[in-house]
């Protein structure tokens, strides 16, 4: 009896020793790392990312063709908010990140739009007295209430498209107005793409035969200087509707 008891103890000890044990390494892997809004991880910094908005000020942002931040943009709960107070397609208070121009880049941003609202994010924007707004020269990532816009939208006007150039595939990733979205623009002469909530919505090769065919037809017939520059400013549009932006970051390619 005593011998069997000792054998049983030994077997229990062996099972315990071979069983799974939680280690500090296991716990660390399971722990999700949360990056606060308007900040960068150490890995992102090492990859060359930097912020265009710190969550607390409009530093670096100014009116298109201006030298100060217009009053229709404010800071609200860690986001840059366009009040949409001025309205007007050609003079709506659009803003640019004035300190720097970008050529090839990866740009990420988080945004939400008011019900029925319309806005956009531009790049390669050129300023000058002949241009009333960023869209005269800069390509646009379309930001719009796809589900609740008052008028029917043409496919080339749709959310996450290269406005009036490439029609987006946004199936399955559209959110209602008032909800936050994550977007990305990758611009490279080797190949460019737009993204919405983790899905690639558009891809194209800049300056290709197909690109020039689109550039030289349709809407852009009336805008001869559209995409005249291979580098330029980043701009946000005030199209007369409230819109919010945060987590705006970029890295040159």
C-alpha positions in Angstrom: 0.0 0.0 0.0 2.8 2.4 0.9 4.6 1.6 -2.3 1.5 2.3 -4.5 0.9 5.6 -2.6 4.5 6.7 -3.4 4.1 5.8 -7.1 0.9 7.8 -7.3 2.6 10.9 -5.8 5.4 10.5 -8.4 2.9 10.3 -11.3 1.0 13.4 -10.1 4.3 15.3 -9.8 5.2 14.3 -13.3 1.9 15.4 -14.8 2.1 18.8 -13.0 5.7 19.3 -14.2 4.8 18.5 -17.8 1.5 20.6 -17.8 1.2 24.1 -19.4 2.5 26.9 -17.3 1.9 30.6 -17.8 5.1 32.5 -18.2 5.8 36.2 -18.3 6.7 35.8 -22.0 3.2 34.2 -22.7 1.5 37.0 -20.8 3.4 39.6 -22.7 2.5 38.1 -26.1 -1.2 38.1 -25.1 -1.1 41.7 -24.0 -2.3 44.1 -26.7 -0.3 47.2 -27.2 -2.5 50.3 -27.6 -1.0 53.3 -29.2 -2.7 56.6 -28.1 -4.3 58.8 -30.7 -2.0 61.2 -32.4 1.2 59.4 -31.4 3.7 57.0 -32.9 5.1 53.7 -31.8 8.8 53.3 -31.6 8.6 51.0 -34.6 6.8 53.7 -36.7 9.4 56.2 -35.7 12.2 53.9 -36.8 10.3 53.4 -40.2 10.4 57.2 -40.8 6.8 58.1 -39.9 6.1 61.5 -38.4 2.9 63.3 -37.3 1.2 66.1 -39.2 -1.1 66.7 -36.2 -0.3 66.5 -32.5 -3.9 66.4 -31.2 -3.7 69.7 -29.4 -2.9 72.4 -31.9 -3.2 73.5 -35.5 0.6 73.9 -35.7 1.8 73.7 -39.3 -1.6 74.1 -40.8 -2.8 77.3 -42.5 -5.3 78.4 -45.1 -4.8 77.5 -48.7 -3.1 80.5 -50.3 -2.9 82.0 -46.8 -0.5 82.5 -43.9 -2.7 81.7 -40.9 -5.2 79.1 -39.8 -8.8 80.1 -40.7 -11.4 80.2 -37.9 -13.5 77.4 -39.5 -11.0 74.8 -38.2 -10.8 74.0 -34.4 -9.5 71.3 -32.1 -12.2 69.1 -30.5 -11.5 66.1 -28.3 -8.1 65.4 -29.9 -9.3 65.8 -33.4 -9.0 68.6 -36.0 -12.6 69.7 -36.8 -13.7 71.6 -39.9 -16.8 73.5 -38.9 -18.0 73.8 -42.5 -19.1 77.3 -41.6 -17.9 79.1 -44.7 -19.2 76.8 -47.3 -18.6 77.5 -51.0 -16.9 75.0 -53.3 -14.1 77.4 -54.4 -13.6 79.4 -51.2 -14.6 77.1 -48.4 -11.6 77.5 -46.1 -9.5 74.6 -47.2 -6.2 74.2 -45.2 -2.7 72.9 -46.1 0.2 71.5 -44.1 2.4 74.4 -45.1 5.9 73.5 -43.9 6.6 70.7 -46.2 6.0 69.3 -49.7 5.9 65.6 -50.4 6.6 63.5 -53.6 6.4 59.8 -53.0 4.8 58.9 -49.6 2.5 56.8 -47.5 -0.1 58.9 -45.6 -2.5 57.5 -43.0 -5.4 59.4 -41.3 -8.5 58.7 -39.2 -11.7 60.7 -40.1 -15.4 60.9 -39.7 -18.0 63.0 -41.6 -21.3 64.6 -40.6 -24.6 63.2 -42.0 -24.8 64.1 -45.7 -21.3 65.6 -45.5 -18.6 66.0 -48.1 -14.9 66.6 -47.8 -11.5 65.3 -49.1 -7.8 64.9 -48.6 -5.5 66.2 -51.3 -1.8 65.8 -52.2 0.7 67.4 -54.6 -1.3 70.7 -54.1 0.2 73.8 -55.7 -0.7 77.3 -54.4 -1.0 80.5 -56.5 -3.3 83.3 -57.6 -4.7 81.2 -60.4 -5.9 78.4 -58.1 -9.0 79.0 -55.9 -8.8 75.6 -54.1 -6.6 72.6 -53.8 -8.5 70.5 -56.3 -7.4 72.8 -59.1 -4.0 71.0 -59.0 -4.1 68.2 -56.4 -5.5 64.6 -56.7 -8.2 63.9 -54.1 -9.0 61.0 -51.8 -12.8 61.4 -51.6 -14.3 61.7 -48.1 -18.1 61.7 -48.2 -21.2 60.2 -46.5 -21.6 57.5 -49.1 -24.8 56.1 -47.4 -26.6 59.4 -46.7 -25.5 61.9 -49.3 -28.6 63.9 -50.4 -27.9 63.6 -54.2 -27.2 60.5 -56.2 -23.4 60.0 -56.5 -21.6 59.2 -59.8 -19.3 56.3 -59.3 -16.3 58.6 -59.8 -17.5 60.8 -56.9 -17.6 57.8 -54.5 -16.0 57.3 -51.1 -12.3 56.4 -51.1 -11.9 56.9 -54.8 -9.3 58.9 -56.7 -11.8 61.7 -57.5 -12.8 61.8 -61.1 -9.9 59.5 -62.0 -10.3 56.0 -60.6 -13.6 54.5 -59.3 -13.3 52.8 -55.8 -14.3 49.4 -54.6 -15.6 50.1 -51.2 -17.9 47.1 -50.8 -18.1 45.9 -47.2 -16.2 48.6 -45.5 -18.5 51.7 -45.6 -19.5 53.0 -42.2 -22.4 55.4 -41.4 -21.8 59.1 -41.0 -20.5 59.9 -37.5 -18.3 56.8 -37.2 -14.5 56.8 -37.3 -12.7 55.4 -40.4 -9.1 54.7 -41.1 -7.7 55.6 -44.5 -4.4 55.4 -46.3 -2.9 56.8 -49.5 0.3 55.3 -50.9 1.7 57.3 -53.8 4.6 55.9 -55.8 5.4 56.2 -59.4 5.9 52.4 -59.4 2.3 51.9 -58.2 -0.2 53.8 -56.0 -3.2 52.8 -54.0 -6.0 54.1 -51.7 -7.3 52.2 -48.7 -10.4 52.4 -46.5 -10.8 50.5 -43.2 -8.2 47.9 -44.2 -9.4 47.4 -47.8 -7.6 48.5 -51.0 -10.2 50.6 -52.8 -8.2 51.9 -55.7 -4.9 51.1 -57.4 -3.2 52.8 -60.4 0.2 53.6 -61.9 0.8 57.4 -62.0 1.9 58.9 -65.4 1.0 55.7 -67.2 -0.8 55.7 -70.5 -4.1 54.8 -68.7 -3.5 57.6 -66.2 -2.9 60.2 -68.8 -6.0 59.1 -70.7 -8.1 59.8 -67.6 -6.2 62.9 -66.8 -6.8 64.4 -70.2 -10.6 63.8 -70.3 -13.8 64.4 -68.4 -13.8 66.8 -65.5 -10.1 67.7 -65.9 -10.7 69.3 -69.3 -11.7 72.4 -67.4 -8.7 72.3 -65.1 -5.6 72.3 -67.2 -3.2 72.5 -64.3 -4.6 69.4 -62.5 -1.6 67.3 -61.4 1.0 69.5 -63.0 3.4 68.9 -60.1 5.1 65.7 -59.0 5.3 67.0 -55.4 3.3 69.4 -53.4 1.3 70.1 -50.2 -1.1 68.0 -48.3 -4.6 69.6 -48.0 -7.9 69.1 -46.2 -11.1 70.3 -47.7 -13.9 72.4 -46.1 -16.8 71.6 -48.4 -19.3 73.3 -46.1 -20.0 70.3 -43.8 -18.5 69.4 -40.4 -15.7 66.9 -40.7 -13.1 65.5 -38.2 -9.5 64.3 -38.7 -6.9 62.8 -36.3 -3.9 60.4 -36.4 -2.6 62.1 -39.5 0.9 60.7 -40.1 3.1 60.4 -43.1 6.4 58.8 -44.2 8.4 59.7 -47.4 9.1 56.7 -49.7 
